[in-house]
Structure formats: structure tokens, C-alpha cells
Amino acid sequence: MTSQTAAEGRISPLPPSLPPRGLSRVQAAAYIGVSASLFDQMVADGRMPKPTRISSRTIWDRRKVDAAFSALSADDLNPWDEE
């Protein structure tokens, strides 16, 4: 079974249970729950990894994004997001 990716508006050949390894800027931002502009700031200040270029594509490695997110301290979290 195939699934459609909302961000790209096309059918994905990957099963829904297999997340892509490479994420676009918008996907990477959504993956960690922030806006694309905040994600850009986090890349610029080193809290998130820099992307990899593959031909004309700019892609973030999901595993590196995971590691960077795990490394964020509690001070980096927004207190308004806590319940």
C-alpha cells in the first residue's frame, strides 16, 4: 500500500511504517514540532544539524535531527508547551 505525502502532494513508494531517512526543511521542522523559520534559526546557531546536498536537493538526515533534538537541554524548551 502506498501513502500520499501532504507536504509534497504525491504518492510515496514507502510504506507508512517506514519513515524517510532524508527530510526536507519543512518536514524536518515539522518532525521536531517547530516552524520552518525557527528550524532555520536552530540550524544557524548549531542546535540542529546542517543539511546534506544531494544534487539540487537540500536534505536533513532524520537520525542526525533525532540526535540533535535529544541533545537539547530543558532550557531550550518552551515552558508554554508544558502541560
MDTraj code that builds the backbone (N, CA, C; nanometers):
import mdtraj as md
import numpy as np

residues = "MET THR SER GLN THR ALA ALA GLU GLY ARG ILE SER PRO LEU PRO PRO SER LEU PRO PRO ARG GLY LEU SER ARG VAL GLN ALA ALA ALA TYR ILE GLY VAL SER ALA SER LEU PHE ASP GLN MET VAL ALA ASP GLY ARG MET PRO LYS PRO THR ARG ILE SER SER ARG THR ILE TRP ASP ARG ARG LYS VAL ASP ALA ALA PHE SER ALA LEU SER ALA ASP ASP LEU ASN PRO TRP ASP GLU GLU".split()
xyz = np.array([
    [0.0846, -0.1180, 0.0000],
    [0.0000, 0.0000, 0.0000],
    [0.0887, 0.1238, 0.0000],
    [0.0496, 0.2245, -0.0739],
    [0.1256, 0.3487, -0.0786],
    [0.0512, 0.4567, -0.0017],
    [0.1247, 0.5586, 0.0357],
    [0.0631, 0.6709, 0.1063],
    [0.1002, 0.8001, 0.0357],
    [0.0169, 0.9002, 0.0525],
    [0.0435, 1.0301, -0.0079],
    [0.1072, 1.1198, 0.0955],
    [0.2145, 1.1890, 0.0577],
    [0.2775, 1.2832, 0.1480],
    [0.2114, 1.4179, 0.1287],
    [0.1590, 1.4743, 0.2365],
    [0.0865, 1.6012, 0.2285],
    [0.1779, 1.7148, 0.1850],
    [0.3013, 1.7141, 0.2334],
    [0.3926, 1.8242, 0.2031],
    [0.4285, 1.8287, 0.0548],
    [0.4339, 1.7148, -0.0091],
    [0.4775, 1.7111, -0.1473],
    [0.3644, 1.6797, -0.2437],
    [0.2495, 1.6372, -0.1927],
    [0.1338, 1.6121, -0.2769],
    [0.1523, 1.5005, -0.3773],
    [0.2308, 1.4007, -0.3432],
    [0.2499, 1.2891, -0.4356],
    [0.2461, 1.1579, -0.3588],
    [0.2306, 1.0506, -0.4310],
    [0.2242, 0.9181, -0.3717],
    [0.3655, 0.8742, -0.3337],
    [0.3819, 0.8217, -0.2121],
    [0.5111, 0.7736, -0.1661],
    [0.5220, 0.6236, -0.1912],
    [0.6353, 0.5773, -0.2414],
    [0.6538, 0.4338, -0.2601],
    [0.6857, 0.3622, -0.1288],
    [0.7142, 0.4387, -0.0221],
    [0.7458, 0.3790, 0.1072],
    [0.6188, 0.3424, 0.1827],
    [0.6217, 0.2333, 0.2546],
    [0.5060, 0.2021, 0.3392],
    [0.4987, 0.3046, 0.4533],
    [0.3786, 0.3337, 0.5036],
    [0.3648, 0.4329, 0.6112],
    [0.4463, 0.3993, 0.7357],
    [0.4768, 0.2711, 0.7571],
    [0.5543, 0.2303, 0.8741],
    [0.7038, 0.2584, 0.8595],
    [0.7490, 0.2980, 0.7417],
    [0.8907, 0.3250, 0.7178],
    [0.9095, 0.4735, 0.6892],
    [0.9513, 0.5510, 0.7902],
    [0.9705, 0.6938, 0.7668],
    [1.0914, 0.7177, 0.6770],
    [1.0893, 0.8240, 0.5987],
    [1.2043, 0.8521, 0.5127],
    [1.3265, 0.8887, 0.5957],
    [1.4439, 0.8558, 0.5487],
    [1.5685, 0.8915, 0.6176],
    [1.6011, 1.0372, 0.5945],
    [1.5766, 1.0873, 0.4724],
    [1.6042, 1.2263, 0.4389],
    [1.4782, 1.3094, 0.4476],
    [1.4904, 1.4266, 0.5119],
    [1.3757, 1.5155, 0.5289],
    [1.4027, 1.6505, 0.4633],
    [1.3000, 1.7055, 0.4019],
    [1.3113, 1.8420, 0.3515],
    [1.3132, 1.9374, 0.4708],
    [1.3414, 2.0622, 0.4475],
    [1.3443, 2.1640, 0.5535],
    [1.2103, 2.1691, 0.6267],
    [1.1016, 2.1748, 0.5517],
    [0.9678, 2.1827, 0.6115],
    [0.9366, 2.0552, 0.6887],
    [0.9722, 1.9396, 0.6329],
    [0.9486, 1.8128, 0.7020],
    [1.0309, 1.8034, 0.8301],
    [1.1576, 1.8455, 0.8247],
    [1.2438, 1.8392, 0.9431],
    [1.1901, 1.9293, 1.0538],
    [1.1436, 2.0478, 1.0167],
    [1.0857, 2.1397, 1.1159],
    [0.9608, 2.0785, 1.1783],
    [0.8737, 2.0253, 1.0954],
    [0.7510, 1.9631, 1.1462],
    [0.7835, 1.8412, 1.2320],
    [0.8869, 1.7684, 1.1961],
    [0.9273, 1.6481, 1.2683],
    [0.9608, 1.6791, 1.4139],
    [1.0259, 1.7955, 1.4376],
    [1.0592, 1.8300, 1.5764],
    [0.9568, 1.9246, 1.6381],
    [0.8544, 1.9626, 1.5610],
    [0.7444, 2.0401, 1.6168],
    [0.7651, 2.1894, 1.6221],
    [0.8450, 2.2436, 1.5292],
    [0.8672, 2.3881, 1.5253],
    [0.8376, 2.4406, 1.3846],
    [0.8295, 2.5716, 1.3733],
    [0.8092, 2.6326, 1.2418],
    [0.9375, 2.6235, 1.1603],
    [0.9248, 2.6394, 1.0301],
    [1.0418, 2.6347, 0.9422],
    [1.1387, 2.7481, 0.9758],
    [1.0863, 2.8656, 1.0112],
    [1.1756, 2.9775, 1.0432],
    [1.2524, 2.9522, 1.1731],
    [1.1881, 2.8931, 1.2737],
    [1.2594, 2.8590, 1.3966],
    [1.3607, 2.7490, 1.3689],
    [1.3254, 2.6527, 1.2849],
    [1.4195, 2.5474, 1.2482],
    [1.5432, 2.6086, 1.1824],
    [1.5232, 2.7069, 1.0942],
    [1.6366, 2.7756, 1.0308],
    [1.7277, 2.8390, 1.1359],
    [1.6685, 2.9027, 1.2363],
    [1.7472, 2.9640, 1.3449],
    [1.8258, 2.8580, 1.4212],
    [1.7608, 2.7444, 1.4447],
    [1.8260, 2.6364, 1.5189],
    [1.9419, 2.5758, 1.4398],
    [1.9292, 2.5690, 1.3087],
    [2.0396, 2.5222, 1.2238],
    [2.1522, 2.6248, 1.2287],
    [2.1169, 2.7527, 1.2183],
    [2.2177, 2.8594, 1.2170],
    [2.2962, 2.8654, 1.3475],
    [2.2288, 2.8419, 1.4611],
    [2.3003, 2.8514, 1.5900],
    [2.3551, 2.7172, 1.6384],
    [2.3410, 2.6120, 1.5565],
    [2.4035, 2.4844, 1.5867],
    [2.3200, 2.3879, 1.6696],
    [2.1971, 2.4260, 1.7044],
    [2.1136, 2.3330, 1.7812],
    [2.0612, 2.2195, 1.6945],
    [2.0494, 2.2421, 1.5653],
    [2.0092, 2.1390, 1.4697],
    [2.1221, 2.1241, 1.3674],
    [2.1341, 2.0056, 1.3077],
    [2.2443, 1.9816, 1.2135],
    [2.2260, 2.0560, 1.0821],
    [2.3371, 2.0747, 1.0136],
    [2.3327, 2.1327, 0.8797],
    [2.2830, 2.0257, 0.7825],
    [2.2242, 2.0682, 0.6721],
    [2.1730, 1.9713, 0.5749],
    [2.2830, 1.9112, 0.4884],
    [2.2447, 1.8090, 0.4147],
    [2.3293, 1.7461, 0.3142],
    [2.2735, 1.7847, 0.1782],
    [2.3613, 1.8153, 0.0848],
    [2.3180, 1.8443, -0.0516],
    [2.3305, 1.7175, -0.1347],
    [2.2229, 1.6817, -0.2015],
    [2.2228, 1.5707, -0.2961],
    [2.1711, 1.6280, -0.4272],
    [2.2639, 1.6487, -0.5196],
    [2.2340, 1.7192, -0.6450],
    [2.1734, 1.8542, -0.6104],
    [2.0510, 1.8802, -0.6518],
    [1.9905, 2.0101, -0.6238],
    [1.9052, 2.0095, -0.4977],
    [1.8984, 1.8937, -0.4299],
    [1.8139, 1.8809, -0.3099],
    [1.8930, 1.9118, -0.1829],
    [1.8284, 1.9765, -0.0888],
    [1.8833, 2.0014, 0.0441],
    [1.8041, 1.9133, 0.1403],
    [1.8734, 1.8219, 0.2074],
    [1.8067, 1.7194, 0.2874],
    [1.8720, 1.7080, 0.4251],
    [1.7874, 1.6942, 0.5273],
    [1.8348, 1.6688, 0.6635],
    [1.8226, 1.5211, 0.6934],
    [1.9260, 1.4651, 0.7532],
    [1.9270, 1.3251, 0.7938],
    [1.8416, 1.3124, 0.9207],
    [1.7377, 1.2328, 0.9129],
    [1.6454, 1.2157, 1.0253],
    [1.7183, 1.1707, 1.1507],
    [1.8174, 1.0845, 1.1365],
    [1.8916, 1.0349, 1.2539],
    [1.9716, 1.1466, 1.3204],
    [2.0304, 1.2355, 1.2396],
    [2.1041, 1.3485, 1.2966],
    [2.0091, 1.4468, 1.3640],
    [1.8916, 1.4663, 1.3049],
    [1.7903, 1.5530, 1.3665],
    [1.7460, 1.4928, 1.4994],
    [1.7257, 1.3608, 1.5024],
    [1.6905, 1.2930, 1.6274],
    [1.7965, 1.3158, 1.7346],
    [1.9224, 1.2979, 1.6981],
    [2.0318, 1.3130, 1.7945],
    [2.0392, 1.4567, 1.8465],
    [2.0241, 1.5545, 1.7564],
    [2.0291, 1.6944, 1.7975],
    [1.9108, 1.7284, 1.8876],
    [1.7943, 1.6751, 1.8557],
    [1.6765, 1.7001, 1.9387],
    [1.6954, 1.6399, 2.0777],
    [1.7515, 1.5209, 2.0843],
    [1.7764, 1.4562, 2.2128],
    [1.8777, 1.5331, 2.2962],
    [1.9684, 1.6032, 2.2290],
    [2.0729, 1.6786, 2.2992],
    [2.0250, 1.8139, 2.3516],
    [1.9068, 1.8582, 2.3091],
    [1.8565, 1.9861, 2.3573],
    [1.8360, 1.9780, 2.5084],
    [1.8766, 2.0817, 2.5782],
    [1.8563, 2.0833, 2.7229],
    [1.7164, 2.1332, 2.7539],
    [1.6745, 2.1140, 2.8759],
    [1.5429, 2.1624, 2.9191],
    [1.5332, 2.3139, 2.9052],
    [1.6466, 2.3845, 2.9100],
    [1.6460, 2.5294, 2.8943],
    [1.6060, 2.5717, 2.7543],
    [1.6259, 2.4825, 2.6560],
    [1.5913, 2.5136, 2.5182],
    [1.4427, 2.4950, 2.4895],
    [1.3711, 2.4283, 2.5806],
    [1.2302, 2.4001, 2.5589],
    [1.1446, 2.5195, 2.5978],
    [1.0330, 2.5333, 2.5305],
    [0.9387, 2.6426, 2.5555],
    [0.8515, 2.6063, 2.6750],
    [0.8550, 2.6836, 2.7845],
    [0.7738, 2.6491, 2.9018],
    [0.6236, 2.6538, 2.8741],
    [0.5828, 2.7281, 2.7728],
    [0.4404, 2.7351, 2.7375],
    [0.3902, 2.6062, 2.6761],
    [0.4832, 2.5221, 2.6265],
    [0.4444, 2.3956, 2.5664],
    [0.4167, 2.2883, 2.6706],
    [0.4605, 2.3103, 2.7967],
    [0.4394, 2.2108, 2.9011],
    [0.2952, 2.2134, 2.9484],
    [0.2458, 2.0972, 2.9829],
    [0.1075, 2.0883, 3.0312],
    [0.1051, 2.0824, 3.1813],
])
top = md.Topology()
chain = top.add_chain()
for i, resn in enumerate(residues, 1):
    res = top.add_residue(resn, chain, resSeq=i)
    for name in ("N", "CA", "C"):
        top.add_atom(name, md.element.get_by_symbol(name[0]), res)
traj = md.Trajectory(xyz[None], top)
